[in-house]
Amino acid sequence: MQAIRHHTIQIAAVLLMSAAPALAQEPALPRNSPFNGGVPSGTATVDPIRLTIIDAVTRALQHNLGVLLAEQTTNALGGDRLEALSRLLPNVNASLTESRRKSNLEAFGFPLDANPLGASFPKVVGPFNVFDARVFVSQTLFDLDAFNQAGAASHRLEAAKHTYRGARSIVMLASANLYLQALASQARSDAAQAQLKSSEAIHQQAVDLRQSGMVAGLDVVRAEVRLSADRQRATAAANDAQKAKLQLAHVIGLPIGQEFTLDSNIPSIPDAELTLQQALDAAYARRDDYLAAIETQKAAEASKRAAIGDRLPTARVTADYGTIGLTVGTALPTFSLTGAIDVPIFDGGKQRARIAQADAELKRRTAELDSLKASVYYDVRMAFLDVEATKQQVETATRGRELAEQQLQQSRDRFAAGVASNIEVLQAQEAVAVATEQAISAQYGLAVAKALLAQSTGGAEEALMKAALKGSNP
């Protein structure tokens, strides 16, 4: 079971690390969403820990607040279902009593003044002991309201289970996305540092050429301005990288203050070999949000049937068996068996109100289900488009970065030979910075697009499992 669970978590991680650029819609959560927080667990170590994307997703599934709340909601609805079933199941309880009594016989309907035993017979008897040991049983024979309420509770529980699995999928996507964002931020920081070193070299080159009289002082000023801008850019990029790591640590519930490093070795996910229709069929069969909506609608249908069934009679039987007497030794066995039918006649409109409310709830849930069915269709269509577009972006961005780097090297050579000013160098340097950012965004976007495609078809966990198994068995 542990191995299965580990690979299940790997699935989630791998899924999010596959690839897609700016065209893919980045998964976003509301600012106050519980999925944006985690419950810190463990003790921070002095040395930084190495955190892989698998580790990040694993911790998120265990400590993310959204998952924990969804789990407890499921447990609570499980309790509601048991409570609803209790109306249909036998209820058994026992009692053991012993009391000391003194009773007024006239209060129980014995007017002793007219008693043939004579007026001398006492009006008050006792004190005396009463011992009673008894078992009580009741069983509902027919209660359509209770039956349908139990059915509605069962459907709500199934909906909660799907919601919980959906919450796991959201956390897998969110945590892996944050890991990718942190990696992208780190890559931008590294690129900014590389640009800063390049600017320092170009500035020094301009100073040396100025001292030898080969270029004007204006070229040195230009290089210094560029150096200052790149120093600011590097500082901002390093700050953004640290904030991205802090956000990741919060979501996955790392110990407060725990330092960690990222692993850029991300398992790749193979392209989904699905047609659009196959993807749609898979989405309608597997997406937990859609399945939860179906169960919620069924619960609303059962609640309406329960409201209608409240108009019908109910039948139940009750029984008790025990011993009663003045003492334990003199107690004699007794029992009672009662059958009852309750027929509702007039309740002041309560039943009509229940039916109206249940009907409105059913219509609302049906509308939500129809809307979600359409959303599933559009999610899958857009995910397909994003994957194809971002693949092309990655190819274009990769080639663009290679060309920009060649342009920069050639510009520096021309500047060193005195056949061009450093304006050309600075322009080429800016082109490298832009191309690098585009390449980073493209790789991040492709990862997001593939992750969203897997999530839109309900196969995120399965896709990550395959990728994880492939990564562990090369």
HELIX and SHEET records of a PDB file:
HELIX    1   1 GLN A    2  LEU A   16  1                                  15    
HELIX    2   2 PRO A   34  ASN A   36  5                                   3    
HELIX    3   3 ILE A   53  HIS A   63  1                                  11    
HELIX    4   4 LEU A   65  LEU A   85  1                                  21    
HELIX    5   5 LEU A  105  PHE A  108  5                                   4    
HELIX    6   6 LEU A  112  ALA A  114  5                                   3    
HELIX    7   7 LEU A  144  GLN A  211  1                                  68    
HELIX    8   8 GLY A  217  ILE A  252  1                                  36    
HELIX    9   9 LEU A  276  ARG A  286  1                                  11    
HELIX   10  10 ASP A  288  GLY A  309  1                                  22    
HELIX   11  11 LYS A  350  ALA A  416  1                                  67    
HELIX   12  12 ASN A  422  SER A  456  1                                  35    
HELIX   13  13 ALA A  460  SER A  472  1                                  13    
SHEET    1   A 2 ILE A  49  LEU A  51  0                                        
SHEET    2   A 2 PHE A 260  LEU A 262  1                                        
SHEET    1   B 4 ASN A  91  ASN A 104  0                                        
SHEET    2   B 4 VAL A 124  PHE A 142 -1                                        
SHEET    3   B 4 THR A 314  GLY A 325 -1                                        
SHEET    4   B 4 LEU A 332  ASP A 342 -1                                        
END                                                                             
